[in-house]
Amino acid sequence: MQDTIDLKELLKIIKNRIWMIICIGLIFGITSGVVSQFLITPEYKSTTTLIINKENEDSKTQLSNSDDLNYVQKLAYTYSEIITSRTVLTKTIDKLNLDMSYKKLASCIEVTNISNTQIIKIDVEYRNPKIARDICNTIPTIFDKEVQRIMKVSGVEVIDKAVASSKPVKPNKKTNVILASIFGIFVGICIAIIEVLLNTKIKTTSDIKENLGMNFLGVIPKQ
């Protein structure tokens, strides 16, 4: 039995079993496509953006100097935590009459601080596009009231309201099929190599010398 396979032998194995490898890749790809299409619930994303303001001499203004901007950027991280707080999300659930827990809603939300800006982006992913949109638009309203109550600041302003998405973001069927097919091809190559390594049959004169350590006197040709 062979213990190792060099590159030349590997290429020969792949060439001799190319159709088996391709078939395994196709099986994995088709299976992934079926699972993505019929077994995985699609999720839709809605996005809204907020801009942070600070009270400046009894008027709400956008900050421009570097010190104020640094302050607001740090404030954005605090705001991000408040957005996903139990208080804000529980009130969102109650207002929209959602059948989900606080933790479930929190897992649907991603809050991002846009680098070097006063902007916070809120992404909501959910299986119903209209509910995702409603969550995305309700959170800023509740958050604005809560942040003014907690921090005594002027609050935030919505830049872009969320809209219902017509296309799901998950699952990515095309990517899943491609990755599954590549993995299937890899599995097929591994199966082909293992098959060769476990094959103890003597096929060539070199197998006699390598595996049995014996010399041969001649070869009887096929009739």
DRENDO-1510 file (C-alpha; in Angstrom, 1 decimal, always signed):
<recs>
REC; n; res; u; v; w
REC; 1; MET; +0.0; +0.0; +0.0 .
REC; 2; GLN; +1.3; +3.5; -0.9 .
REC; 3; ASP; +2.1; +5.8; +2.1 .
REC; 4; THR; +2.6; +9.0; +0.1 .
REC; 5; ILE; +1.5; +10.5; -3.1 .
REC; 6; ASP; +3.6; +13.1; -5.0 .
REC; 7; LEU; +2.1; +15.9; -7.1 .
REC; 8; LYS; +2.4; +14.0; -10.4 .
REC; 9; GLU; +0.5; +11.1; -8.9 .
REC; 10; LEU; -2.1; +13.4; -7.4 .
REC; 11; LEU; -2.8; +15.0; -10.7 .
REC; 12; LYS; -3.1; +11.6; -12.3 .
REC; 13; ILE; -5.6; +10.5; -9.6 .
REC; 14; ILE; -7.7; +13.7; -10.1 .
REC; 15; LYS; -7.6; +13.2; -13.9 .
REC; 16; ASN; -8.7; +9.5; -13.7 .
REC; 17; ARG; -11.5; +10.3; -11.3 .
REC; 18; ILE; -12.5; +13.8; -12.6 .
REC; 19; TRP; -16.1; +12.8; -13.2 .
REC; 20; MET; -16.6; +11.4; -9.8 .
REC; 21; ILE; -15.1; +14.6; -8.2 .
REC; 22; ILE; -17.3; +16.8; -10.4 .
REC; 23; CYS; -20.4; +14.8; -9.5 .
REC; 24; ILE; -19.7; +15.1; -5.8 .
REC; 25; GLY; -19.2; +18.9; -6.2 .
REC; 26; LEU; -22.6; +19.1; -8.1 .
REC; 27; ILE; -24.3; +17.1; -5.4 .
REC; 28; PHE; -23.0; +19.4; -2.7 .
REC; 29; GLY; -23.9; +22.5; -4.7 .
REC; 30; ILE; -27.4; +21.3; -5.5 .
REC; 31; THR; -28.1; +20.3; -1.9 .
REC; 32; SER; -27.0; +23.7; -0.7 .
REC; 33; GLY; -29.2; +25.4; -3.2 .
REC; 34; VAL; -32.2; +23.3; -2.2 .
REC; 35; VAL; -31.6; +24.0; +1.5 .
REC; 36; SER; -31.1; +27.7; +0.9 .
REC; 37; GLN; -34.3; +27.9; -1.2 .
REC; 38; PHE; -36.7; +25.8; +0.9 .
REC; 39; LEU; -35.3; +25.2; +4.4 .
REC; 40; ILE; -33.7; +28.5; +5.4 .
REC; 41; THR; -36.0; +31.3; +6.3 .
REC; 42; PRO; -35.0; +34.5; +4.4 .
REC; 43; GLU; -34.1; +37.6; +6.3 .
REC; 44; TYR; -34.5; +41.2; +5.2 .
REC; 45; LYS; -32.5; +44.2; +6.2 .
REC; 46; SER; -33.6; +47.8; +6.9 .
REC; 47; THR; -31.3; +50.6; +7.7 .
REC; 48; THR; -31.6; +54.0; +9.3 .
REC; 49; THR; -29.0; +56.6; +10.1 .
REC; 50; LEU; -28.9; +59.1; +12.9 .
REC; 51; ILE; -26.8; +62.2; +13.5 .
REC; 52; ILE; -25.8; +63.3; +17.0 .
REC; 53; ASN; -26.1; +66.9; +18.1 .
REC; 54; LYS; -25.1; +68.7; +21.2 .
REC; 55; GLU; -26.8; +71.7; +22.9 .
REC; 56; ASN; -24.8; +74.8; +22.2 .
REC; 57; GLU; -25.9; +78.1; +23.8 .
REC; 58; ASP; -29.6; +77.2; +23.9 .
REC; 59; SER; -29.7; +76.2; +20.2 .
REC; 60; LYS; -29.3; +72.9; +18.6 .
REC; 61; THR; -26.3; +73.0; +16.2 .
REC; 62; GLN; -24.1; +70.5; +14.5 .
REC; 63; LEU; -20.6; +70.5; +15.9 .
REC; 64; SER; -17.7; +71.6; +13.7 .
REC; 65; ASN; -14.5; +72.1; +15.7 .
REC; 66; SER; -12.3; +69.1; +16.4 .
REC; 67; ASP; -12.8; +69.0; +20.2 .
REC; 68; ASP; -16.5; +69.0; +19.9 .
REC; 69; LEU; -16.3; +66.4; +17.2 .
REC; 70; ASN; -14.2; +64.1; +19.3 .
REC; 71; TYR; -16.6; +64.5; +22.1 .
REC; 72; VAL; -19.6; +63.6; +19.9 .
REC; 73; GLN; -17.8; +60.6; +18.5 .
REC; 74; LYS; -17.2; +59.3; +22.0 .
REC; 75; LEU; -20.8; +60.1; +22.8 .
REC; 76; ALA; -21.8; +57.9; +19.8 .
REC; 77; TYR; -20.4; +54.8; +21.5 .
REC; 78; THR; -22.5; +55.6; +24.6 .
REC; 79; TYR; -25.5; +56.1; +22.4 .
REC; 80; SER; -24.9; +52.7; +20.7 .
REC; 81; GLU; -25.2; +51.0; +24.1 .
REC; 82; ILE; -28.4; +52.9; +24.9 .
REC; 83; ILE; -30.0; +51.9; +21.6 .
REC; 84; THR; -29.6; +48.2; +22.4 .
REC; 85; SER; -30.5; +48.6; +26.0 .
REC; 86; ARG; -33.3; +46.6; +27.6 .
REC; 87; THR; -35.4; +49.8; +28.2 .
REC; 88; VAL; -35.3; +51.0; +24.5 .
REC; 89; LEU; -35.9; +47.6; +23.0 .
REC; 90; THR; -38.6; +46.6; +25.5 .
REC; 91; LYS; -40.5; +49.8; +24.7 .
REC; 92; THR; -40.0; +49.1; +21.0 .
REC; 93; ILE; -41.5; +45.6; +21.4 .
REC; 94; ASP; -44.5; +47.0; +23.3 .
REC; 95; LYS; -45.1; +49.8; +20.8 .
REC; 96; LEU; -45.1; +47.4; +17.8 .
REC; 97; ASN; -46.8; +44.6; +19.7 .
REC; 98; LEU; -44.0; +42.2; +18.7 .
REC; 99; ASP; -44.0; +38.6; +19.7 .
REC; 100; MET; -40.4; +38.3; +20.7 .
REC; 101; SER; -38.1; +38.7; +23.7 .
REC; 102; TYR; -35.7; +41.5; +24.3 .
REC; 103; LYS; -32.7; +39.2; +23.6 .
REC; 104; LYS; -34.3; +38.1; +20.3 .
REC; 105; LEU; -34.8; +41.7; +19.2 .
REC; 106; ALA; -31.2; +42.6; +20.3 .
REC; 107; SER; -29.8; +39.8; +18.1 .
REC; 108; CYS; -31.6; +41.3; +15.1 .
REC; 109; ILE; -30.0; +44.7; +15.6 .
REC; 110; GLU; -26.5; +46.0; +14.6 .
REC; 111; VAL; -25.4; +49.5; +15.6 .
REC; 112; THR; -22.4; +51.0; +13.8 .
REC; 113; ASN; -20.6; +54.2; +14.5 .
REC; 114; ILE; -19.4; +55.7; +11.2 .
REC; 115; SER; -15.8; +56.5; +11.6 .
REC; 116; ASN; -14.8; +60.2; +11.9 .
REC; 117; THR; -18.4; +61.3; +11.8 .
REC; 118; GLN; -21.3; +62.1; +14.1 .
REC; 119; ILE; -23.4; +59.5; +12.4 .
REC; 120; ILE; -24.8; +56.2; +13.9 .
REC; 121; LYS; -26.2; +53.5; +11.6 .
REC; 122; ILE; -28.8; +51.1; +12.8 .
REC; 123; ASP; -29.3; +47.9; +10.8 .
REC; 124; VAL; -32.2; +45.5; +11.6 .
REC; 125; GLU; -32.5; +42.0; +10.0 .
REC; 126; TYR; -35.7; +40.1; +10.3 .
REC; 127; ARG; -37.7; +37.6; +8.4 .
REC; 128; ASN; -40.5; +40.1; +7.7 .
REC; 129; PRO; -39.3; +43.1; +5.7 .
REC; 130; LYS; -42.1; +45.4; +7.0 .
REC; 131; ILE; -41.5; +44.5; +10.6 .
REC; 132; ALA; -37.8; +45.1; +10.1 .
REC; 133; ARG; -38.6; +48.5; +8.7 .
REC; 134; ASP; -41.0; +49.4; +11.5 .
REC; 135; ILE; -38.4; +48.3; +14.2 .
REC; 136; CYS; -35.8; +50.4; +12.4 .
REC; 137; ASN; -38.0; +53.5; +12.4 .
REC; 138; THR; -39.4; +53.0; +15.9 .
REC; 139; ILE; -36.1; +52.6; +17.8 .
REC; 140; PRO; -34.8; +56.2; +17.0 .
REC; 141; THR; -38.1; +57.7; +18.3 .
REC; 142; ILE; -37.9; +55.8; +21.6 .
REC; 143; PHE; -34.2; +56.2; +21.9 .
REC; 144; ASP; -34.4; +60.0; +21.4 .
REC; 145; LYS; -36.7; +60.3; +24.4 .
REC; 146; GLU; -34.7; +58.0; +26.5 .
REC; 147; VAL; -31.3; +59.7; +25.8 .
REC; 148; GLN; -32.7; +63.1; +26.6 .
REC; 149; ARG; -34.1; +61.8; +29.9 .
REC; 150; ILE; -30.9; +59.9; +30.8 .
REC; 151; MET; -28.2; +62.3; +29.6 .
REC; 152; LYS; -29.9; +65.7; +29.4 .
REC; 153; VAL; -28.7; +66.3; +25.9 .
REC; 154; SER; -30.5; +67.6; +22.8 .
REC; 155; GLY; -30.8; +64.1; +21.4 .
REC; 156; VAL; -30.5; +62.9; +17.8 .
REC; 157; GLU; -32.0; +63.5; +14.4 .
REC; 158; VAL; -32.9; +60.9; +11.8 .
REC; 159; ILE; -31.0; +61.4; +8.5 .
REC; 160; ASP; -32.6; +58.5; +6.5 .
REC; 161; LYS; -35.7; +56.6; +7.5 .
REC; 162; ALA; -35.8; +52.9; +7.0 .
REC; 163; VAL; -37.7; +51.4; +4.1 .
REC; 164; ALA; -38.9; +47.8; +3.6 .
REC; 165; SER; -36.5; +45.8; +1.5 .
REC; 166; SER; -37.8; +43.7; -1.4 .
REC; 167; LYS; -34.8; +41.3; -1.5 .
REC; 168; PRO; -33.5; +39.2; +1.4 .
REC; 169; VAL; -30.0; +39.5; +2.6 .
REC; 170; LYS; -29.9; +36.0; +4.0 .
REC; 171; PRO; -29.4; +33.3; +2.8 .
REC; 172; ASN; -27.0; +34.3; +0.0 .
REC; 173; LYS; -28.0; +31.5; -2.3 .
REC; 174; LYS; -25.3; +32.1; -4.9 .
REC; 175; THR; -22.5; +32.3; -2.4 .
REC; 176; ASN; -23.8; +29.2; -0.6 .
REC; 177; VAL; -24.0; +27.1; -3.8 .
REC; 178; ILE; -20.5; +28.2; -4.9 .
REC; 179; LEU; -18.9; +27.5; -1.5 .
REC; 180; ALA; -20.7; +24.1; -1.2 .
REC; 181; SER; -19.6; +23.1; -4.7 .
REC; 182; ILE; -16.0; +23.9; -3.9 .
REC; 183; PHE; -16.2; +22.0; -0.7 .
REC; 184; GLY; -17.8; +19.1; -2.5 .
REC; 185; ILE; -14.9; +19.0; -5.0 .
REC; 186; PHE; -12.4; +19.0; -2.2 .
REC; 187; VAL; -14.3; +16.1; -0.6 .
REC; 188; GLY; -14.3; +14.3; -3.9 .
REC; 189; ILE; -10.5; +14.7; -4.2 .
REC; 190; CYS; -10.0; +13.4; -0.7 .
REC; 191; ILE; -12.2; +10.4; -1.4 .
REC; 192; ALA; -10.2; +9.7; -4.5 .
REC; 193; ILE; -6.8; +9.9; -2.7 .
REC; 194; ILE; -8.1; +7.7; +0.2 .
REC; 195; GLU; -9.3; +5.2; -2.3 .
REC; 196; VAL; -5.9; +5.0; -3.9 .
REC; 197; LEU; -4.0; +4.8; -0.5 .
REC; 198; LEU; -6.3; +2.0; +0.7 .
REC; 199; ASN; -5.9; +0.0; -2.6 .
REC; 200; THR; -3.5; -2.9; -2.0 .
REC; 201; LYS; -3.7; -4.4; -5.4 .
REC; 202; ILE; -0.5; -4.8; -7.5 .
REC; 203; LYS; -1.0; -2.9; -10.7 .
REC; 204; THR; +2.4; -2.1; -12.1 .
REC; 205; THR; +5.9; -3.5; -11.9 .
REC; 206; SER; +7.0; -0.5; -9.7 .
REC; 207; ASP; +4.3; -1.6; -7.2 .
REC; 208; ILE; +6.2; -5.0; -6.8 .
REC; 209; LYS; +9.5; -3.3; -6.1 .
REC; 210; GLU; +8.0; -0.6; -3.8 .
REC; 211; ASN; +5.6; -2.7; -1.8 .
REC; 212; LEU; +7.2; -6.1; -1.8 .
REC; 213; GLY; +10.8; -5.3; -2.1 .
REC; 214; MET; +11.2; -7.9; -4.9 .
REC; 215; ASN; +12.7; -7.7; -8.3 .
REC; 216; PHE; +10.9; -9.0; -11.4 .
REC; 217; LEU; +12.3; -11.0; -14.3 .
REC; 218; GLY; +9.8; -10.1; -16.9 .
REC; 219; VAL; +6.3; -9.2; -17.9 .
REC; 220; ILE; +3.7; -11.4; -19.5 .
REC; 221; PRO; +1.9; -9.4; -22.1 .
REC; 222; LYS; -1.9; -9.5; -22.4 .
REC; 223; GLN; -3.2; -11.7; -25.1 .
</recs>
